[in-house]
Amino acid sequence: MGAEANAKALGIEFTDDAEKAYLNMVARVGKTLLTSGHVSEIKGKLGADLDVEQGYAAARECGVSILQSVHQEVGTLDGLRVVKLLGMVNSALDFTDQHLVVNGISDLYHEIFGKDGDGFHARSAVGFAQLPTGVAVEVEAIFEMP
């Protein structure tokens, strides 16, 4: 099964009819796709308001949102390779499990693109004192097209 079918099997829908955003959600440079930061619906600070499981879910939300933007740009997930993720976690000062939170998107992309194949990616997971509108997680991604 390809990435597109894997995503649909997980219940991820692609309508490709979203209105144009204020900024370009996916910039194409040659065969590279660079996404804007996509934020979670879940709000709060990890280590204060939210636990790791809630943060994991927030990172997964970001992953779904990124895939929807990428799909709208190129029309399919098939043939794409996940190159790099930057996960930003709204963190209390003593919270040190950002990497476990950002696993929410990494695990999703491993399921869709394959952990040993196109889903095997580089990643950074960092804590921030605050993120826009108080969201729990924001993620940027880089993909390579065939």
MARVO-488117 format. One line per field, with one value per residue: z negated, x negated, y of N, C-alpha, C in turn; residue in one letter. Coordinates in pm, 1 decimal, always signed. Layout:
n.pz: Z ... .
n.px: X ... .
n.py: Y ... .
ca.pz: Z ... .
ca.px: X ... .
ca.py: Y ... .
c.pz: Z ... .
c.px: X ... .
c.py: Y ... .
residuo: a ... .
***
This chain:
n.pz: +0.0 +75.0 -45.4 -31.9 -40.4 -287.9 -462.9 -422.8 -519.7 -786.3 -840.9 -756.6 -582.1 -262.1 -124.6 +36.6 +80.1 -71.9 -176.1 -53.8 -262.0 -483.6 -464.7 -258.7 -286.2 -201.7 -49.1 +260.4 +377.2 +632.8 +614.6 +354.1 +71.5 -153.8 -457.8 -616.2 -966.4 -1131.1 -1352.8 -1659.4 -1753.6 -2015.7 -2314.1 -2552.4 -2809.7 -2812.9 -3078.0 -3265.2 -3215.2 -3047.6 -2981.1 -2867.0 -2694.3 -2601.6 -2469.5 -2274.4 -2121.8 -2030.0 -1867.5 -1673.5 -1560.6 -1435.0 -1244.0 -1078.2 -978.5 -836.3 -635.6 -499.9 -391.6 -229.0 -55.4 +71.5 +215.5 +390.4 +463.9 +398.9 +168.7 +236.0 +328.5 +197.8 -24.2 -362.4 -494.9 -703.2 -1028.1 -1240.1 -1557.2 -1778.2 -2110.7 -2347.0 -2649.7 -3003.4 -3231.2 -3355.5 -3204.3 -3018.5 -2821.2 -2547.3 -2318.0 -2339.4 -2308.6 -2042.7 -1912.9 -1842.8 -1585.0 -1439.9 -1470.9 -1339.9 -1074.7 -1026.5 -1020.1 -792.4 -577.9 -613.0 -836.6 -781.2 -533.6 -322.0 -530.5 -721.9 -897.1 -963.3 -1267.7 -1491.3 -1825.6 -2028.9 -2318.3 -2390.8 -2547.0 -2498.8 -2255.0 -1953.7 -2019.6 -2233.5 -2169.9 -2199.5 -2046.8 -1763.2 -1431.3 -1171.8 -842.9 -606.5 -287.9 -24.0 +319.6 +582.6 .
n.px: -83.8 -50.3 -160.5 +55.1 +281.9 +231.1 +261.8 +533.0 +642.8 +597.3 +788.0 +754.2 +858.0 +865.3 +955.2 +878.8 +974.6 +934.3 +939.4 +719.4 +450.0 +325.3 +49.8 -181.1 -122.8 -262.4 -564.8 -717.4 -1026.1 -1206.9 -1238.4 -1169.0 -958.0 -859.5 -710.5 -497.7 -472.7 -252.6 +13.0 +139.1 +478.0 +517.5 +458.5 +230.2 -22.2 -290.3 -376.3 -262.5 +18.5 +77.7 +15.8 -232.5 -102.1 +117.7 -21.7 -148.6 +75.1 +140.7 -81.9 -45.4 +192.3 +90.1 -65.4 +128.6 +256.1 +44.9 +9.1 +250.8 +221.3 -5.3 +95.2 +291.0 +126.9 -26.1 +134.9 +117.5 -14.6 -177.5 -497.3 -633.1 -896.1 -972.1 -1176.7 -1270.9 -1166.9 -1060.1 -978.0 -804.5 -747.2 -523.7 -631.7 -660.8 -905.0 -1051.6 -999.8 -1105.9 -1056.9 -1016.8 -1088.2 -941.0 -682.9 -688.0 -717.1 -461.4 -399.1 -611.9 -573.6 -326.4 -400.3 -580.9 -402.9 -255.5 -438.4 -635.0 -866.6 -1121.2 -1164.1 -1053.6 -957.7 -1149.4 -1312.6 -1497.6 -1503.0 -1407.9 -1328.2 -1208.3 -1177.6 -963.6 -898.4 -654.7 -395.0 -227.8 +98.7 +124.9 +107.7 +35.5 -155.4 -362.8 -457.1 -698.1 -770.9 -976.4 -966.9 -1058.5 -999.0 -928.7 .
n.py: -117.9 +226.1 +553.8 +733.4 +562.9 +443.9 +663.4 +723.2 +485.8 +524.2 +704.3 +964.9 +1239.4 +1397.0 +1686.5 +1893.9 +2152.8 +2375.8 +2717.4 +2972.3 +3051.6 +3312.3 +3311.8 +3124.9 +2791.7 +2573.9 +2578.4 +2536.9 +2435.0 +2356.1 +2014.6 +2006.9 +2041.0 +2279.5 +2334.8 +2575.7 +2656.2 +2440.7 +2430.3 +2285.7 +2201.9 +2159.8 +2326.8 +2469.4 +2427.4 +2209.5 +1998.0 +2154.3 +2233.5 +2023.4 +1673.0 +1431.9 +1247.4 +1397.7 +1598.0 +1445.0 +1371.5 +1625.5 +1684.3 +1489.3 +1584.1 +1813.4 +1686.0 +1565.4 +1792.5 +1911.5 +1716.2 +1744.6 +2001.7 +1962.0 +1769.3 +1921.0 +2089.2 +1918.7 +1704.6 +1433.7 +1188.4 +990.6 +878.0 +1078.8 +1181.1 +1202.1 +1438.5 +1613.3 +1717.5 +1980.1 +2013.8 +2211.7 +2275.2 +2390.7 +2463.6 +2408.3 +2543.1 +2335.9 +2114.0 +1837.9 +1651.8 +1691.1 +1549.6 +1313.8 +1408.4 +1508.1 +1272.6 +1203.2 +1303.0 +1193.7 +915.0 +890.2 +957.4 +753.7 +538.1 +602.5 +657.4 +470.3 +335.9 +241.9 +338.6 +588.6 +740.1 +767.5 +999.7 +1306.5 +1501.1 +1764.4 +1842.8 +2076.9 +2290.5 +2566.0 +2879.9 +2994.0 +2960.3 +3073.9 +3192.9 +3023.4 +2752.6 +2399.2 +2261.4 +2318.8 +2246.9 +2224.6 +2103.5 +1925.1 +1794.2 +1569.5 +1553.3 +1311.4 .
ca.pz: +0.0 +79.0 -151.8 -18.5 -90.9 -431.7 -531.3 -417.7 -609.5 -921.9 -852.2 -719.9 -462.7 -182.1 -43.5 +130.5 +111.8 -174.6 -126.5 -61.6 -391.8 -483.7 -416.6 -181.8 -380.2 -146.1 +55.3 +343.5 +431.4 +706.8 +569.2 +209.5 +15.7 -287.5 -510.4 -725.8 -1090.9 -1148.8 -1497.2 -1712.2 -1810.7 -2159.8 -2370.5 -2687.3 -2831.1 -2854.9 -3208.6 -3356.3 -3182.8 -2966.1 -3000.6 -2743.9 -2605.1 -2536.9 -2376.7 -2163.5 -2038.3 -1965.7 -1759.8 -1568.5 -1493.1 -1344.9 -1133.2 -987.5 -914.0 -737.5 -522.4 -422.8 -313.9 -126.0 +43.8 +150.3 +304.8 +492.3 +507.7 +352.1 +77.9 +295.5 +382.7 +114.2 -130.2 -475.4 -512.0 -832.0 -1107.3 -1351.9 -1651.6 -1882.1 -2217.1 -2448.7 -2764.6 -3133.6 -3241.1 -3397.7 -3117.1 -2936.3 -2736.8 -2415.9 -2219.5 -2349.6 -2251.6 -1897.1 -1860.0 -1788.8 -1439.3 -1383.3 -1463.6 -1233.4 -944.9 -1011.0 -978.8 -657.0 -477.7 -643.6 -923.9 -717.4 -397.4 -299.5 -653.6 -811.0 -882.5 -1064.1 -1347.9 -1611.5 -1917.6 -2119.7 -2403.6 -2381.7 -2660.5 -2453.9 -2111.6 -1917.7 -2070.0 -2341.9 -2122.4 -2265.4 -1956.7 -1625.1 -1357.7 -1032.8 -779.1 -474.2 -209.8 +108.7 +420.7 +678.5 .
ca.px: +0.0 -126.0 -138.2 +192.1 +374.1 +204.6 +323.9 +678.6 +674.5 +594.3 +900.3 +716.3 +931.1 +806.5 +1058.3 +807.6 +1053.8 +914.5 +914.3 +580.2 +417.3 +254.9 -84.2 -189.8 -134.3 -363.8 -644.9 -786.1 -1154.1 -1251.8 -1170.6 -1156.6 -840.9 -884.1 -581.8 -485.7 -437.8 -113.1 +34.7 +241.1 +601.2 +498.7 +383.9 +180.0 -165.8 -333.7 -439.8 -181.1 +159.8 +90.5 -84.5 -297.8 -2.4 +192.4 -114.8 -163.6 +195.0 +129.8 -180.4 +19.7 +282.8 +6.8 -104.1 +243.8 +274.3 -62.2 +39.2 +360.3 +164.5 -92.6 +183.3 +353.2 +23.9 -76.7 +240.7 +97.5 -126.9 -259.2 -626.1 -699.8 -986.8 -982.3 -1318.7 -1302.8 -1060.6 -1096.0 -867.2 -815.9 -655.9 -495.6 -681.0 -696.4 -1050.8 -1115.4 -955.6 -1219.2 -1016.9 -972.0 -1109.1 -829.2 -567.3 -702.7 -696.8 -326.1 -403.4 -707.5 -507.8 -225.6 -467.0 -633.5 -289.4 -209.9 -545.0 -724.4 -978.2 -1247.1 -1166.3 -1036.2 -919.5 -1265.5 -1343.9 -1570.7 -1404.5 -1442.3 -1216.4 -1257.3 -1079.7 -948.6 -827.1 -517.9 -368.4 -116.3 +234.8 +121.2 +115.7 -56.9 -262.5 -371.8 -554.9 -733.9 -820.2 -1037.7 -944.9 -1117.2 -911.7 -1002.2 .
ca.py: +0.0 +350.3 +650.7 +786.7 +460.7 +429.3 +777.2 +705.3 +374.3 +580.4 +796.5 +1101.3 +1280.4 +1504.2 +1751.5 +1981.9 +2270.7 +2478.0 +2852.1 +3015.0 +3109.7 +3440.6 +3279.2 +3001.8 +2680.6 +2484.0 +2641.5 +2438.3 +2479.8 +2238.7 +1893.0 +2016.5 +2107.8 +2334.0 +2378.6 +2670.9 +2590.4 +2399.6 +2425.7 +2194.8 +2257.2 +2146.3 +2439.6 +2451.3 +2416.7 +2076.5 +1998.3 +2235.9 +2207.1 +1903.1 +1568.3 +1386.2 +1186.0 +1505.6 +1661.0 +1349.3 +1389.0 +1756.6 +1672.0 +1411.4 +1678.7 +1894.0 +1599.1 +1551.2 +1922.5 +1925.7 +1628.2 +1803.5 +2112.1 +1904.8 +1705.4 +2027.3 +2143.6 +1826.3 +1613.0 +1296.4 +1165.7 +885.0 +919.0 +1178.0 +1135.3 +1293.7 +1468.2 +1676.6 +1778.1 +2066.0 +2017.2 +2314.0 +2235.4 +2491.3 +2388.0 +2464.8 +2552.1 +2210.7 +2004.0 +1794.2 +1539.5 +1738.8 +1442.7 +1218.9 +1477.9 +1516.0 +1137.4 +1195.5 +1320.8 +1097.7 +783.9 +897.5 +953.4 +617.6 +454.3 +637.9 +652.4 +359.2 +374.9 +204.9 +389.8 +732.1 +807.7 +776.4 +1141.5 +1382.6 +1572.9 +1840.3 +1861.3 +2179.3 +2355.9 +2710.4 +2937.3 +3020.7 +2949.7 +3161.4 +3166.0 +2926.1 +2614.1 +2307.3 +2217.7 +2367.7 +2166.4 +2252.1 +1982.1 +1930.6 +1673.6 +1563.3 +1492.8 +1227.0 .
c.pz: +0.0 -34.4 -149.7 -76.7 -241.2 -511.2 -534.7 -508.3 -755.5 -943.4 -819.2 -584.6 -392.8 -93.2 +62.0 +170.7 +6.6 -109.6 -141.0 -195.0 -373.9 -429.3 -334.7 -279.5 -333.5 -32.8 +128.4 +400.6 +501.3 +664.3 +417.8 +171.7 -126.6 -341.0 -609.3 -852.6 -1094.5 -1297.7 -1535.1 -1752.4 -1962.6 -2207.9 -2511.0 -2689.2 -2882.5 -2985.9 -3309.3 -3334.5 -3117.9 -3000.1 -2864.8 -2646.2 -2532.0 -2436.3 -2253.5 -2067.0 -1964.1 -1848.8 -1643.5 -1489.1 -1392.7 -1221.8 -1031.5 -909.9 -806.7 -614.7 -436.8 -337.3 -199.7 -16.1 +131.5 +251.1 +419.1 +535.2 +462.9 +248.5 +135.6 +356.3 +299.2 +13.4 -237.5 -503.7 -654.1 -896.2 -1214.2 -1440.0 -1763.3 -1985.5 -2319.8 -2584.7 -2890.5 -3146.0 -3277.1 -3312.8 -3022.6 -2842.3 -2601.3 -2310.7 -2223.0 -2293.1 -2099.3 -1832.8 -1801.7 -1638.0 -1376.0 -1367.7 -1353.6 -1096.7 -921.0 -964.8 -832.9 -551.9 -498.4 -726.1 -859.5 -575.4 -394.0 -424.0 -753.1 -794.8 -992.3 -1141.7 -1458.5 -1693.3 -2026.1 -2199.2 -2385.9 -2503.2 -2625.6 -2303.0 -2079.7 -1964.9 -2177.1 -2299.3 -2190.7 -2179.0 -1822.4 -1556.3 -1217.0 -974.0 -645.1 -410.4 -78.6 +202.0 +514.6 +798.9 .
c.px: -88.6 -89.0 +4.4 +293.1 +354.4 +271.5 +475.6 +723.4 +674.3 +705.3 +867.3 +779.7 +860.2 +913.7 +999.0 +887.1 +1040.7 +890.4 +766.4 +557.7 +346.9 +113.2 -78.3 -213.7 -238.1 -435.5 -721.3 -911.3 -1214.7 -1170.5 -1149.3 -1030.4 -875.1 -750.1 -599.2 -459.2 -288.5 -92.8 +145.9 +365.4 +589.8 +412.0 +337.6 +29.9 -197.9 -409.5 -367.0 -33.5 +179.6 -17.8 -137.7 -197.3 +79.3 +104.9 -138.0 -46.4 +190.7 +31.1 -122.7 +117.2 +205.7 -32.0 +5.9 +263.6 +168.7 -33.1 +151.6 +310.3 +77.1 -8.5 +250.1 +254.3 -10.7 +23.0 +227.6 -13.8 -223.3 -386.4 -699.4 -791.2 -991.2 -1131.2 -1348.4 -1177.1 -1123.3 -972.7 -894.9 -707.1 -645.8 -521.4 -696.9 -849.0 -1117.9 -1073.6 -1069.0 -1185.0 -961.6 -983.2 -995.3 -700.6 -573.9 -700.4 -556.7 -322.2 -500.2 -643.1 -402.1 -291.8 -535.3 -523.0 -251.9 -317.2 -643.2 -843.1 -1113.3 -1260.0 -1154.3 -994.2 -1032.0 -1325.3 -1436.5 -1468.8 -1470.3 -1315.1 -1264.4 -1143.5 -1082.3 -870.1 -681.7 -511.1 -245.7 +18.8 +239.2 +132.1 +9.5 -178.2 -249.9 -481.4 -573.1 -789.9 -884.5 -1018.1 -1021.8 -1019.2 -993.2 -1051.2 .
c.py: +124.5 +443.7 +705.8 +688.8 +439.3 +540.6 +761.1 +591.6 +419.6 +683.4 +941.0 +1133.9 +1396.3 +1563.6 +1844.0 +2105.8 +2381.1 +2613.6 +2885.2 +3085.6 +3244.3 +3423.9 +3151.4 +2886.4 +2578.9 +2558.1 +2531.8 +2501.1 +2358.8 +2118.0 +1891.0 +2092.9 +2150.1 +2383.1 +2492.5 +2592.2 +2561.4 +2375.1 +2329.2 +2272.3 +2256.7 +2262.3 +2405.1 +2431.5 +2277.0 +2087.1 +2085.5 +2200.0 +2071.3 +1801.6 +1522.6 +1325.8 +1291.9 +1579.5 +1575.3 +1363.4 +1522.0 +1752.2 +1592.7 +1498.8 +1764.0 +1812.9 +1582.0 +1680.6 +1947.5 +1840.5 +1684.1 +1919.2 +2061.2 +1840.7 +1810.2 +2085.3 +2048.0 +1718.4 +1468.7 +1294.2 +1063.4 +943.0 +1022.3 +1110.4 +1242.6 +1314.0 +1515.2 +1731.6 +1866.7 +2076.7 +2115.9 +2288.7 +2348.0 +2427.1 +2471.5 +2459.0 +2420.5 +2090.1 +1966.6 +1678.4 +1583.9 +1630.0 +1341.2 +1278.7 +1471.9 +1377.2 +1120.3 +1212.1 +1220.7 +960.2 +780.0 +884.8 +819.0 +523.0 +477.6 +613.4 +536.8 +403.7 +346.6 +258.7 +540.8 +809.5 +823.4 +915.3 +1192.8 +1465.0 +1651.6 +1854.8 +1956.4 +2241.4 +2506.4 +2759.0 +2966.8 +3002.6 +3034.1 +3106.1 +3057.4 +2781.2 +2529.5 +2276.4 +2289.0 +2287.5 +2221.5 +2122.3 +2012.7 +1794.0 +1683.2 +1494.4 +1407.1 +1307.0 .
residuo: m g a e a n a k a l g i e f t d d a e k a y l n m v a r v g k t l l t s g h v s e i k g k l g a d l d v e q g y a a a r e c g v s i l q s v h q e v g t l d g l r v v k l l g m v n s a l d f t d q h l v v n g i s d l y h e i f g k d g d g f h a r s a v g f a q l p t g v a v e v e a i f e m p .
***
